[in-house]
Amino acid sequence: TLEPLPAAIERGSTTIDERKFLDSYDNDLTQDHKCICRFQ
């Protein structure tokens, strides 16, 4: 499930790897979450 991801993204990164992940995928994951919310 993708439901925990928005909360994790809002919390921000705590490690270098998390920062790299968010730098790469933050926009896509945010858009995906918006789409999921529309169809729930």
C-alpha positions as CSV (number, residue, x, y, z in Angstrom):
1,T,0.0,0.0,0.0
2,L,1.1,3.5,-0.7
3,E,-0.8,5.2,2.1
4,P,2.1,5.7,4.5
5,L,4.3,7.5,1.8
6,P,2.7,11.0,2.0
7,A,3.3,11.2,5.7
8,A,6.9,10.1,5.3
9,I,7.4,12.6,2.5
10,E,5.9,15.4,4.6
11,R,8.3,14.5,7.5
12,G,11.2,14.9,5.2
13,S,14.4,13.0,5.0
14,T,16.7,12.0,7.8
15,T,19.4,10.3,5.9
16,I,21.3,11.0,2.7
17,D,19.7,8.1,0.9
18,E,16.2,9.4,1.9
19,R,17.1,12.8,0.6
20,K,18.3,11.3,-2.7
21,F,15.0,9.3,-3.0
22,L,12.9,12.4,-2.3
23,D,14.9,14.5,-4.7
24,S,14.2,11.9,-7.4
25,Y,10.6,10.8,-6.7
26,D,8.9,13.5,-4.5
27,N,7.0,15.1,-7.3
28,D,5.8,11.8,-8.8
29,L,4.8,10.4,-5.5
30,T,2.9,13.5,-4.6
31,Q,1.0,13.4,-7.9
32,D,0.3,9.7,-7.4
33,H,-1.1,10.4,-4.0
34,K,-3.4,13.0,-5.3
35,C,-4.7,10.6,-8.0
36,I,-5.3,7.9,-5.4
37,C,-7.2,10.3,-3.2
38,R,-9.5,11.3,-6.1
39,F,-10.5,7.6,-6.7
40,Q,-11.0,6.4,-3.2
